[in-house]
Amino acid sequence: MRGRTCRAFSRRTAAATTACFAALLFFTPQTRGEAWLDAGDSGLRSDIQYLVDTGAIEIMLTGWPIPSADVAWAIEGIKKPEDLSSGQLAALNRVKTHLGVFRSDALRITAYTAVAGNPIVLRTFDDTPRENVEIGGTLSDSGERFAGRLAVQWVHDPADGQSFRLDGTYGSMRLGNWLLTAGALDRWWGPGWDGSLILSSNARPVPAIALDRESSKAFESPWLSWIGPWRLSTFMGRMEEHRQDIDHPLLYGMRISFRPFGNIHFGSVHPLRGFEFSVERTAQWCGEGLPCNFDAFWNMLRGHDNEGENVKPEDEPGNQLAGWSLRWASPWKSLPIAWYRQKTGETIDEHSPLPRRTLDIYGAETWGSTASGVGWRVHAEYADTACSHREGETEPFWDCAYDSALFDVEGYRYRGHPLGHSIDGDGLSYTLGMQVTTPSRRSAWLLLRYAELNRGGVVPDTRNTVAQEPTDDWGFEFGAAVPSGRSDLKLGLGFDHATDQITQDVSQTVHGFLQYTYRF
C-alpha cells in the first residue's frame, strides 16, 4: 500500500517523491540517527575547520552537506587525544556533542518556530528564516544501510506561493562507501563564508537524486595515495514549473575535491597538508520544449552548447557554469591563517578546459582559541559577480551572470533566488565577519558588508532579484545561538542602508528574527 501511494504522489511532484522515499526508510529496523551534517551552522563548521586547520583531523570541508559518518570516523582516528591543545579539545567536544544529538538510540523528533521582520535578503552560510513566520518539524532516523528525514514547514505569506514545504527532507541508502540520496538538501559548494558563485543555500533546495562518497579517506594504493583524501558528489534535480522561460528544467551538478601531496614535508613542516582543491560544474538542461536525450546531455557535458559559437539556437541543450575553488591553510601553528579562492565561468566550450566570462571570490581567514576553550574565527571576503571582460576591453560583460539566452527570464535561479551568490549578477561585495563559540556551544557572530548591486548593464534589469537599478548598500548583521538541554534559541538583528544610484533615493531596513527549536 505504501509503495502504491508513493507512486501516485511521485507523478505529481518531485517533493512528494522525496517525502515518500524518506518515509519508507523510517520503517527500517535498528535505526539510530542522521546521515548528513547540513549547511547552515557556521559554529559547527568553524569547529570542524579548526580541527582540520590545526592538524587534528583531515577531511574535505568545502562542499556541504557533509556525511556525518565521515566526521565521526575522522574523530575516531585521532591517535593521541592527550596531545591535543585546550582549543582543540574544546572544539572536539563541541563537535562530539553535535554528533551525539544526531546519533541518539531512538527516532529524533524536532520542532521549531521562527518569527522574522524583513527576512535577510543577502544570505550567507548561516541558515536564517526565509519568511516572516515559519513553523516546522523533523522526524529522522538511520541504520546501518538506510537513513531518512522527513522535514515539514509551514510559512505565512510566502514569496513563492508555497506555504507548505518539505525542504530538508531526504532518504539515503549506503552502497559500500557511497550514499545514494533522494531529497531536498541545501548545497554549498565553495570555501566562502558569505557566498558561493555556483551553488549556495541562498535559494531553497532543489529536489534531487544524488550520489556522494561517504568517507573521504585517501586511496591505499601507492600509485594513487598522493591524491590524499577526496570526495565526489553528483546530482540530478528537477526545478520548478510555471517559470517564464523553461518549465521544469533539470539541474545537473558534479564536484570533486581532494587534498593532494599532504605527505610532502620539509622537516616537521607539511606545506600542502592544508591545501584543498575542487573542480565543480552545474547545468540547467532538458525541460519543456528542450531535448532531454543522451545526445543533449553529452553536448552539454563537452561544452558544445554555446549559441552562435558551436551550436544552432534550436539545438542549444542548456545553460551551465563551471569552475574551481581552492583553500590553503598555513602549516605553521604560530601563523594561523588561510587563503581561499573560487572562480566560476558562465561559458564552457570543447576547445579549452578553462571557463570563460568568469566570476570571482577571494577570501582570507584567521582563527584561535583562548586558554578556557573559547574559539574564534575572523574572515574577510570579496566577491565579484560581473562576468570578466572580453579580450581587449576593460568593461565587464554585464547582464551575463546567472542569465542565458535560453533561460532568459528566471535564468540560473530557483523560486525567485539565485542558486549562486545572494548578490545576484553584476554585484560586488566586501565583507568582514567574526564568530565566537564558548565551550558550552553558545555562539555569536557579527558581519559587516558593503555591496554594489546590479552595477551595470540594462536599466532597469527586471531579472535581478535584489536590485533592478544600480544600488550601493551598507549593512551589518549580528546573531547569537544559545543551546540549553533539548532546546536551542537563535536570534539575529541586522540593518541595511541602500542608495539607488539612478534616483539617489535612500532606503533603510531593519532585519530581525527569533527562532526556537526543541528536540523531543
N, C-alpha and C positions, 0 to 999 in steps of 0.2 A: 504493500500500500504506500509506504513512504517513497519508494522508487517511482511509482506512477505519479504521485503528487509532485515530486521534484521535476519530473519530465514535463508535466503540464506547466509548471511555473517557468522552467528554463526556456520555453518557447516565447515567454513574454519579455523577460528582462534578464540581462547578464547578472544584475544584482541578486535576483531571485535564485539563479543557479548557484551563486556563491553561498547564499544563506542555506540552501538545501544541502550542499556539499559539507558545509561546516556542521549543520545539524545532525547529519548522518554519523559523523565522526564522534559525536557525544555518546553514542551507544556502544563505542568500543570499550571493552573491559580493561581494567587495570590502568586507568588513566591518571595523570599526575600534574599537569600544568600548562605553561605556554611554550611555543616553539620559537617565537620571534621577539627581539627587542625592537620596538618601534622607533621611528624617527619622532622627535618632538621633545625629548627630555635632555636639555643641554647640560644639566648637572650630572646625570648618568654618563653622558657622552664624555664630559670633561674628566670624570674619574677614570673611565676606561682608557682614555687617551693619555692620562697621566701615567698609568701603569705601563702603557706601551712606550711612551717617550722616555721613561726612566729605566727601561730595560727589564721590568719585572715580567712582562708577558709579551708575546709577539703575535698579533692578529691583524686583519685588514679592518680599517675603520673609516674609509672614505665613501662607502656605499651602504646605505640603510634601506630597509631593515636588516638587522644582523641576526643570524641564528643564535639563540641563547645558549645552545649547546657548545658553540664554538668558544664563547667567552668562558663558560664553565670548564671546558676541557683545558683551556689555556691557564686558568687559575689553578686547576688541579696539577698542572705540570710545573708549578713553581717548586724548585728543588729545595731551597733553603729559606723558608719563610722567616726564620730568625734573623736573617741578614738584611731584611727589608728595613727601610727607614721609617720613622714615625709617620711621615707623609704618605708613603706607600701603603703602610698598614691601615691608615685611616681610609684611604681610597679603596683599598681591597675590602675592608669591612663594609663600606657603603655599597659596593657592587655586590658582595655576597648577600647582603640584606635584600637588595633589589631582586636578585635571582631567587632568593628564598621565598619571596612573595609569589613568584611565578611557579615555584616547584612544590606547591602545597600538595597534601595527600588526598584532597577532595576537590570537587568541582570548584572553580574560582568564579565567584559572582561579584560583580562590581556595579555600583550605581553612582551616577553623578548628575549634578545640575550646575549650569553656568548662566550667569547674567552679565551682559556686556552693554556698555554705552558706546556707540560708534566703534564697532569692532575694528581691530588693527588691519589696515589695508596692505602696508608694506611688511609682509610676514617674513620671519626668519626661521631658523631651525626649530625654535620653540613652538610647541603646539598651543595655540590660543584660540578662543571661541571664534567661530566664523560668523555667527548670527547673534542677534540681541538676546535671545533666550534659547538655551539648549537643555534638553533633558535626555539622559541616555543611560544605558546599562550594557554590561557584557556578561556572557557565560562562556567560560573557556576551560579546556582540559586537554591532556595529551597522554599518550602511551609510548611504548617502545617504537611503534610504527606509524601511528596516526596522531594528529593534533588538530584542534579546531577551536575557533572562537566565533560566537555569534554576537555581534555588536549592533545595537539598535539605538537610533537617535530620533527625537522629535524636535523640530526647531520652529520658532514662531516667525512668521512673515519672511520666508526665505527668499533671497535674491534670485535664485534659480528656479523657484516654484516648487521645489521638492521639500515638503515638510517632514516626510518620513524617509530615513536614510539607514543604510547598512554599512557605512564607512567603517573600516577596521575589521570587518568580517573576513574570515579565511578558513580554509581547510587544507591541511598539509599531509603528505604521505612520504615517509622516508624510503628511499631506494638506494641502499648502500650508503655512500657518502653524499647523496643528493636529496634535495627536498623538492617534491612536486607540489605546487601550491595553486589553488584557485581562490581568489579573494580580491578584496578592495583595500590594499595596504598602501600607505604613503611611501613614496620612494624619494630618497635624497641622494643624488649621485654627485659627489664632488667634495673637496676638502673645506669649502667655505662654511662659515657660521651664519652668515646673513643672507646667503643666496647661492643658488646653483644655476648655471646657464642652461643646462639641458634637462634636468628633472629635479624638482623640489617638491616640498609639501605645500607650496603656495596654493595650488588648485586642489580640489577634492580628489581623492584617489580614483584612478580609472580601474574598473573591474578587469581582471586579467588572469591568465593561466601562466605560471612562471616555473622555471627550473633553476635552482640555486645549489651551488656546492655548499655543504653544511660545514665541514671542518676546513679551515684554510691552511692546514699544515702542509709543509713542503713535500715534494716528491722524495722518496727514499733512494731512487736511482742516482748514482754518482754523476750520470750524464745530465740529469735534469734538476738536481738539488740546488744548483746555482740560482734557479728562479726564486727560491725561497717560498714563504707562504703565499698562496694565491687563491683567488676566488673568481668564479664565473657566475654571472647572473644573466638570465634572458627571459623575456616575457612577451606575450601577445595579448593585448587588451582590446576592448571594444568601447568606443567613445559614444557620446550621447546622440540621440535622434533630434529632429526638429532644429538642426543647425541651418544657418543661412547660406552655407557653402556646400558641404558634402555631409549627408546624414550617415550616421553610424560608421565612420571610418574606423579601421583597425589601427592600433598603436603598437608598434614593434619596438623592442629595446634589447640591447645586449651590452654588457660591460664585463671586462676582465681586468683585474687588478692584481698586482704582485709586489713583493718586497725583495728585489734581487741583490745578489752579491753581499748579503749581510755577514758572511763569514770572512770577508776580506778584512784584515786588520794590520795595524802598524803598532806593534807592542800591545798594549791593552786597549787601544782605541779602534773601534769598528766604525769607520766614517760613513758607511752606507746602511748601517743597521736601521737607521731611522728614515730610510727613503722608501716611499710608496708611490708607484706609478700605475695609472689606469688609462685604458682606452675605452671609449663609450660611443654608442650610436643609438639613435631613435629614428623612427619614421612613421608618418601617417600615410596609409595607403588603403586600397580597397574602398569600401563604402558604396553608397548608392550611386550608380552610374559609372563607376570605375571598374577596371578589370581586377578580378580577385583570384586569378590563376597563378600557377607557379612561375610562368614567364614574367608576369608583372612583379612578383616578389623578387625574382632573380635580377631583373633590370634595376630594381630599387637597391638591392644589395651591392651591385657592382657600380653604382653611381650613374647608370645610364638613364637619367630621369630629369635632366635639365632642359626645360622647354626652350627652343630656339638655339640650343647648343648641340645636343646629341639625341634629341627625341622630338617627334612631332607633338603639337599640343594635345591632339586627341589620344596619343599613346602615353602621355606622361603618367607614370604609375603612382606618384605620391610626392610628399614633402618630407625631407629628412634633415637631421642635424647630426653631426659627428665631431668628435674632438678628443682631447686628452686632458688629464689632470695629474699633478704630482704634489707631493708633500715631503719635505726633508726636515728632520729634527736633528739638532746638534747632538753629537755623541759625547760632548763634554758636560759633566754634571754642573760645573761652575758657570756654564753658559746655556741656560735653559731657554732656547729659542727655536722656533720652527718657521719655515717659509713655505708658502704654497701658491699654486698657480693652476688656473683652469682656462683652457682655450677651446672654444666651440665654434664650428663653422656652419653656416647656413647652406653652403653649396658643396657638393661632393661630385667628383667625376672619376671615370675609369682611368684617366691618364696620370693621376697623381694621388698618392696615399694621404696627402695633407689636405685638410678642409680649407675652403676659401670663404671670404666675407665673414671674418671671424669676430667673435665676442670674447671679452677677457675678464678674468678675475685675478687680482693679486692680493695676497694677504700675508700677515706675519702674526705670530702669537708667542707669548711667554707665559710661564706658569711657576707655581711654587707652593709651599706648604709651611705653616708655622709649626713650632715645636708641639703645640697642642693638637695638631692634626687638622687645622682649618686649611682647606685647599683653595687656591685662587688661580684664575686664568684671565689674561688680558689679550685681546686681539684687535688688529686694525685691518680693515678690508676695503678694497677699491674694486668697483665693478663698472664695466662699460658695455652696454647692450646695443650700441650702434655698430652695424657691420663695418669692418675695416674698409678703407677707401680703395678705389680702383687704382691700378698701377698708373703712375704719372699724375695722380690727383692728390689733393690734401684733405678734401671734404670726405667724411664718412659716407657710406652707402645708406642713405636714410630710408625709412619705411621698408626695411628688409627683415630685421629680426622678428621671428615668430609669425611672419606673414609669407605668403607664397601666391603665385599666380593661380594655382589650382585651388587651394584653400584660402580664398580671397576675402573672407569676412571674419569668421572666428579665428582662422589660422591655427597656430600651434597653441591652442587654448582649450580648456575643458570647463564647461559650465560657467563661462564668463571670466576665467582667470588663466593667466599664462601657466603652462606646465613648467616653464623655466623660472627665471628670476622675477620676483614680485614687482620690480620697477618697470616691467614690460619693455618693449622695444625703444630704441633711441634714448635710453636712460643713462645716467651717470650717478654713482653714489659713492660716498665716503662714509665709513662707519668706524666707530671706536666702541668696543664693548668690554665689559668686565663681569665676571661672575665669581661668587664666593660660596663655598659649601662647608658646613660645620660637620664634626664627627657624627652628630645626631641626624644628618641628612637634611637639615634646614639649609635653604639656599636663597640667594638673592642675586639679581643681575641688573645691569644698567647698560643702555645702548644710546649713543649719540649718533645722529645721522644728518648729513647734508646731501640732498639729491637734486639733480636737474632732470626733470621728467619730460619725455617727448620733445627733446630739444631741437628737432629739425624735421624737414620733410613737409608733407602735405598738412595744411592747417585749415580747418580742424581735422584731426585724424580720429575718425569715429571708431576705428578698430582698437585704439589704445585704451586699455581698461583702467588706467589710473589718472590720465590727464589727456584731454583731447587737444589742448594747446600747450605750448612750452610753459613749464611751471617750475619754479625753484621752491624747494621745501626744506625747512629746518625742523628738526624734531628730536625728541628723546623718548625712551621707554624705560620704565622701572618695573621690576617684578620681584615677587618672593614666593617661595613654596615652603609650607610648614606641615611636615608629616607628623602624625600623632597616632600611634597604635594602628587601628584599622582605617583611619581616615586621613585624608590629605586636603589641605586648604591651599589654594593658589590664587594670587591676586596680582593685578598689574595696573599700571597707570601710565599714560603717555600724552604727548602734546605735539601738534604739528602746526607750523606757521608757513603757509603756502602763498606764493605770489605769482599770479598769472602774468607772464612776460609780454602778452599782447595787450591786455586791457589794464594791467597794473592793479587789478583787484586783489585784495588780500583776504584770505580766509584763515581762521584759527579754529582748530578742532582739538577737543579733549577726548582721549580714549580711556576706557577703564573696563575692567572685568573682574569678576569674582567667581571662582569655581570650587565646588566642594565635592569630594569623592569619598565613597565609603565602600570597603571590601567586606563582604559577608563571610 
